[in-house]
Amino acid sequence: MAFWVDADKALLSYFQDFLSPTWAKYSTIACSAFTAGDLSVTIFWTLSAYVLFIKFFSADSIGEGVLFASVFKRAVRLFVPCLASVLFAYLLLKFGLMHHLELANVLGKTYQEGWLGSFYLFPANLLLAIKSAVWETFFYFSLKTTYNNVLWTITNEWFGSLFLLALFGVIGKHPKRYFMYLICLFLAALLQMAWQLCFLLGYLLCDWDHAVLPSPLDKIRNWMDNTLKRMQWATIPTFIALFLWGKHFWVTWALPKLFPNTLISFLLLFLLTRTPVLKYFFSSKVMVWLGKISFGLYLVHIPILFSFSAWLYLQLGSGTHVEKTAACCLITLPLCLLVAHLFTVVIDRLALRWASRTYSFFQPKK
């Protein structure tokens, strides 16, 4: 799920700005998933919390020092890919390969003053790039000085992970922990922290799916799961409708920007984990591969779009605006997939190995 929305965010949401206002308007109405890059972010956050705590809720007991070691493991897991993406963008900027400002000038004042012309307005500096990867990405993000504007989500990813690890450390699998969940959900909603709601809902769903529950709750869980399995004829179209047009279901609600996507992400994950046909589809080799490269795609797509895609558009002298945009989109997609795959094989796997070694290092010696 995250991949499909991410591929859209990397292409359609970006190139939508190049299309005519009429096309952009109708493409948004037709399919909100393909013009809502925020949905990929909320899916990542919700799924991240769910996956992170499976081992905690599945285990009979958590050994001493596991939570402490998990903090450092999480830090390394996020830091290495983020640093690599920043250095990738730094090199492109250093060697004059960023062409988005030239493209903004060609497209006119609207693009010069808009999103396309608002990034990389500074000279390449290695020390500031490293500072951006280390400090700004995790603690104090700034769009004005970042080398990769999608890293704003990592700040929330980091603090959300820390909060949940602390929450588990305090309440663990206490029989009355659901009262604390309600308090946390209420406060996050009251403070309009949609990103925190994503983590809390993913955490709560993981608890519900994998923890040993008291008998009454266990019966409710089994009944709910069995009912949804029998009703796949309804859950599958509901899942597809939520994914494609879910954002418009809440269009009339006075909700903060990310709240609709937060609810959609939770419902998508809830239905996916309870529908055998969907689980089978998303467990296929192709979908597993797409899922593995999705984080890499998320990290590299902006540098690619601002460099290669912008350059390609400038080289396509003939043709209409929409034709050149479509050509850039079709050529950029396979390039993004290739770079994301290489990034995953080289960088992301390295990050996983280092994160595992860090975890082992901070584990108490037996």
C-alpha positions, 0 to 999 in steps of 0.5 A, spaced: 500 500 500 505 504 501 509 503 495 503 504 490 501 511 494 509 512 494 510 511 487 504 516 486 507 521 490 513 521 486 510 522 480 503 524 479 503 528 485 509 532 483 507 532 475 500 534 477 503 541 478 506 541 471 499 539 468 493 544 466 489 546 471 483 542 468 486 536 468 489 536 475 482 538 478 479 532 475 485 527 476 484 529 484 477 528 484 477 521 480 482 518 485 484 521 491 490 516 493 493 518 487 494 525 489 494 525 496 502 524 498 500 524 505 496 518 505 503 514 504 506 518 510 500 516 514 500 508 512 508 508 513 507 511 520 501 506 522 504 500 519 511 502 522 508 502 529 504 495 528 511 492 525 515 495 531 511 492 536 509 485 534 515 482 537 513 485 544 506 483 544 507 476 541 513 474 546 511 471 553 516 476 557 521 481 555 528 481 557 532 486 561 535 491 556 530 490 550 527 496 550 534 500 551 537 496 546 531 497 541 532 505 542 539 505 539 537 500 534 531 504 531 536 510 531 541 506 526 535 503 522 533 510 520 539 514 520 543 510 515 538 511 509 537 518 511 544 520 511 545 516 504 539 520 501 542 527 504 549 525 501 546 523 494 542 530 494 548 533 496 552 530 490 547 532 485 547 539 488 555 540 488 556 538 481 550 542 478 545 537 476 539 540 480 535 543 474 528 544 478 530 552 478 531 552 471 525 548 470 521 553 474 523 559 470 521 556 464 514 554 467 513 561 469 512 565 475 507 561 479 512 555 479 518 560 481 514 562 487 511 555 488 513 549 491 518 547 485 522 553 486 523 553 493 528 548 495 536 548 494 536 555 494 543 554 497 550 552 495 552 545 496 556 544 503 558 537 506 558 539 513 551 543 513 549 536 509 551 532 515 548 537 520 541 536 516 542 529 516 543 528 523 540 534 527 535 537 523 532 530 520 531 527 527 530 534 532 529 540 528 527 539 521 527 546 516 524 546 509 529 552 508 536 548 509 534 541 508 537 537 502 531 532 502 524 535 503 521 528 505 525 527 511 520 531 515 516 525 516 522 522 520 522 527 525 515 524 527 517 517 526 523 518 531 519 521 536 513 516 535 517 510 536 520 513 542 514 515 545 511 508 544 517 504 547 516 509 553 509 507 553 510 500 553 516 500 558 511 503 563 504 499 562 507 493 558 501 488 557 498 490 564 490 488 564 488 495 564 492 498 559 486 500 554 484 505 559 491 509 558 490 508 550 484 512 551 487 517 554 493 518 549 488 517 543 484 523 546 490 527 548 493 526 541 486 528 538 485 534 542 492 537 541 491 535 533 497 531 533 495 526 527 502 523 526 501 521 533 495 518 532 497 514 527 503 511 531 498 510 537 492 506 532 498 502 529 500 500 536 493 499 539 492 494 533 498 490 534 496 489 541 489 487 539 492 482 534 498 479 537 497 480 545 494 474 549 487 478 551 482 476 557 477 471 555 471 476 553 476 480 549 479 474 546 472 472 544 470 478 541 477 478 537 475 471 534 468 473 532 470 479 529 476 476 525 471 470 523 466 475 521 470 479 516 473 473 513 466 470 511 464 477 509 470 478 504 465 480 498 464 486 502 471 487 505 475 487 499 471 493 495 471 497 502 478 496 502 479 498 495 474 504 496 478 507 502 484 506 498 482 510 492 477 515 494 477 514 502 480 522 503 473 524 500 469 521 505 471 526 510 471 532 506 466 535 509 468 534 516 472 540 519 478 535 521 486 537 521 489 536 514 492 529 516 486 526 520 482 523 514 488 519 512 490 517 519 483 514 519 484 511 512 491 508 514 488 505 520 482 502 517 486 499 511 491 496 515 485 493 519 482 490 513 488 488 510 490 483 516 483 480 516 482 479 509 485 472 506 485 474 499 488 481 500 493 478 505 495 473 499 495 479 494 500 483 498 504 477 500 506 475 493 513 476 490 512 482 486 508 486 492 513 484 497 519 487 493 515 493 492 514 493 499 521 492 500 523 498 496 518 503 498 522 506 503 528 507 498 523 510 493 521 515 498 528 517 500 530 518 493 525 520 489 525 528 490 533 528 488 531 524 482 525 529 480 529 535 481 535 533 477 533 528 472 526 529 471 527 537 470 533 536 466 529 531 461 523 536 461 528 541 459 530 537 453 524 535 450 523 541 446 517 539 442 511 537 444 505 540 448 506 541 456 502 535 457 505 530 452 512 532 455 510 531 462 507 524 460 514 523 457 517 525 463 513 521 468 513 514 464 521 515 464 522 517 471 518 511 474 522 505 472 528 510 473 526 511 480 524 503 481 531 502 479 535 507 484 530 505 489 532 497 488 539 499 488 538 503 494 535 498 498 540 492 496 546 497 498 544 502 503 538 499 507 540 492 508 547 495 511 542 499 515 539 493 517 545 489 519 548 495 523 542 496 527 542 489 529 549 489 531 547 495 535 541 492 538 546 486 540 551 491 543 546 494 547 543 487 550 545 485 557 551 480 557 548 473 559 
